[in-house]
Amino acid sequence: MNEQIQNRQENGQYSPVDILSAAMDIGQYLLKYGSEVHRVEDTVTRICRAYGAERVEVWAIDSIINATAYMPNGDYSTQVRRISSSSNHLARLEALNQLSREICASTPPPSDVINRVREIRKLRPVHPLLRCVGGALGAGAFAIFFGGSLLDGACSAVIGFLMSALTHLKPINANATMRSFILSFFNGTLSSVFCAVGFGHNLDKVAIGTIMLVIPGMAFCNALRDVMYGDTASGTMGFSKAIVCALMVVLGYFAAFLLCNNIFALLA
């Protein structure tokens, strides 16, 4: 930070650029770590007003935030943040929410806020092994819940573990739509092979257990929630993305079952 900004902060006077930069840092990572669009807009607005902004205009969707803060003396700043990818991280999300409350209560220097955000970003992520175990438990439990046997649950659990491990490979993180197809094809293929060799009793139960891990249910619910809050643009985009991902899941399983059935018929 240059000397001019430091002098402003020592005098307790912050420019709209400094204020909005701090607010947008929090808003950007709130959205990145799974917060609702309306909460991001509300948080950026409250932070800017806490620092004395007379008028704040914020517009956000799931991939971009555009905000303008106007000060009483006529100064203003407009900034845009692009969110290229997002993933849920509740610990970082809670830390950012707590930081925003502290800012509204005590208005620390914007430079301190930016440093705090950097520290929050370093919070330990969920261990990959824990994600794999969670995937295994989820897939196995769903298979049994929908009427499968214990062996079906074990089969789904193994596939869920392997699928969760596969998501950590770099190519799988490139595109959400293609990732849905690849994971679905992977799950469908393993389900067919395992049931064919006798590891699972019921292919439909094994498949329904694994498919629950790739169905975009949370994305669909979040889109409906955004629409109900009046964020029509964000909700419509989220709903469209969820529908496309769901279609790719269907195509992935269909392609896997079709391929495996043809191969098994040739080998019979």
N, C-alpha and C positions, 0 to 999 in steps of 0.2 A: 504494500500500500504506500502511495507516495506521501510526501511531506504535507501537501495541502490537505489531504483527507485526514491525516493524523491531527493537524491543527484544528480542523473543524470538529473532530470528535473530542479533543481536549476541551474545547469551548462549549461542548454540549449541543453543537449545531450540526445537523446531519443533512446532507443534500438528498434530494429524492432519488438520485442514482444509488447512493449508499443504502438507503432505506429499502428501496425496491429490490436491490440485489440480494439483501439478506432475506427478505420475505419470499422472493422467488426461489432461493435456494431451498427453503423449507417446503414450499409448495411443490417444487419439482420432485423432491425425494418422497414427499407424502404420496404423490401420484405414482411414482415408480415402485413404491413398496406396498401398494394396494389400497390406498385411501379412495374414498368416493370423490367424484368431481365436485359436487356441491360443497364438501368439506374443504377441499383445496381452495376453492374460490373464497369461501368464508374466512379461512385462515389467513390468506394473503391480504384480504381486505382488513381484517382486524389488526394485523401487525402494522400495516401502513398507517392506519388511523391512530394506533397507539403512539406512533412516533410523530403525530401531528398532521398527517395528510388530511386535507380538507375534502378531497373527493378521490375515490379509488374505483377504477373500472377493471374488472377481471373477467376473462372468458377462458374456459378450459374445456378440453375434451381429453380422451384417454391418451393422446399422443402429443399434445401441445398446450402451453399456457401462454396467454397474451394478457399483459396487465399494464395499466397506466396509473401513476400516482401524481396527484396535483397538490402542491403545497399552498398555504395561505398567501405567500408572497408572489405567487404566479409561476414559480418554478415547477417543472414537471419532468417525469421520466417515463419512457415506454420501453418495455423489455419483453422478449419472447424466449421461451424455453421449449426445446424439442425433447420429448421423451421417446427414445428409440425402442426401448424394451422395458418390461416391468415384470416383477415377481413379488409374491406376498412375503413379507418379513415383518411379523407382528412386533418383535422386540424393537426394531428400528422405528417402526411406525409409532409405537407408544412413546419412545424417547423423543421423537419429533413433536408429537402432540404435547408432551410435557414441556418441551422447550418453548413452544408457541405460547403456552399459558404463562410461563415465566417472562417472556418478552412483553406480553400485554400488561403484566403486573409491574415490571421494573424497568423496561426499555433500556437494556444494556447497549453498549456501542455496537453498531452493525458488524464491525470487524470481529468482535467476540462471538456474535451469532454465527458468522461464517465458520469460525474455528470450531464452534460446538457442533455444527452440522458435519464437519469433516470427521470429528471424533465419533459421532453417531454412525457414520458410514462405515467405520472400522469395527463396529460391533460384530461379534463372531457369528457367521452364518450357520445355518443348520448343517450338521455333519452329514456328508453323503451316505454314510452307512445307516444313519438314523432315518433318512429319507427312504432308503431301500427297505428297511424293516417296516416302515409305515406303509409302503406300497404293498408289501407281502401280506401284512395283517388286513389291509383294506380289501384286497382282491380275494383273499381266502374267506373272510367274513361274509362278503357279499355272495360268494358262490354258495355257501352253506345257507345263508338267509333266504335265497331264492329256491331252496329245495334240493341242493346238491348234497352228496355224501361227504363224509370226512375226507375221503380220498380226492374228491373233486375240489374240496377246499384247499387241500395240500397242493394239488396241481396248480390251482389258481394262485396260491401264495408264491410258489416258485416262479411262475411267470411274472407276477407282480414285482418280485424282487429283481429279476433280470431286466424288466422294462424300466424300473426306476434307475437301475445302474446305467442303462443305455441312454437315458436322458442327459447324462453328464458328458457325453461325447460331443465334441465341438460341432460336427455337421448337423446334429440333431437340434442345436440351438439356433440354426440359421433362420428358419421360417416357421411360424406357428402352424400354418396350414399344412405344409409338407411334413412337419413333425407329427401332426395328428395322423396323417396317412401312414407314415413309416412305423410309428408305434402300433397302430391298429393292425397293419400287415404283420408285424412281428408277433403281436399277441395272438392273432388268428392262426398264424402258422404253427407256433408252439402249441397252442391248444389242440389243433388237429393232430399234430405229431404225437403229443403226449397221450391223447386219448386212443390213438391208433395202436400204440405199443402197450396199452393197458394201464398207464399211470393214472388216468382219469376214467370215470365210469360214463359220465354224461357230458358230451361236447357242449351242449347248449348251456349247462350250468357253469362249466368251466369258462366258457366264453363270456357269459354275462357277468361273472365275477371280475374278469380282466377288463371288460369294456367300461366298467364303472370308473376306472382310473383315467380314462381318456375322454369321457363324455364331458363337454364344456358346460356343466350345470352351473358352476359358479359364475362364469362369464354371462350366461343367459340371465341368471337372477340379478346380477349387477346391472345389466342393461335395462331390465324392467324397473329396477329401483331408480335408476337415473331418469327414466321417462316419468315415473311417478313424482319425482322431485322437480320436474319441469325442465330437466336438461335433455331436451329432445334430440339434439344433434349427437351428443355423446351416447345416449341410449340407443339411437338408431344404428350408429356405427358399431356399437358393441353387440347389438342383436344380430346384425348382418354377419359380423365376424364369428359369432357363436354358431349361426346356422351353417356357414361355410365349413367350419371345423367339424360340426356334426356330420355333414355330408361326406367329408373326407374320412371320418371314422367308419361310416357305413361302407364306403368304397374300399377301404383298407381291409376290413374283415371279409367282405365279399370276394375280393381278389385272392385273399389268402385261402379261403375255403374252396374256391373254384380251382385254384392251382393244386392244392393238396388232394382234392378229390380226383382230379385227372391223373395225378402222379400215382395215387394209391390204386386207381383202376388199371393203370398200365402195369403195375407191379403184381397185381392179383393174378 
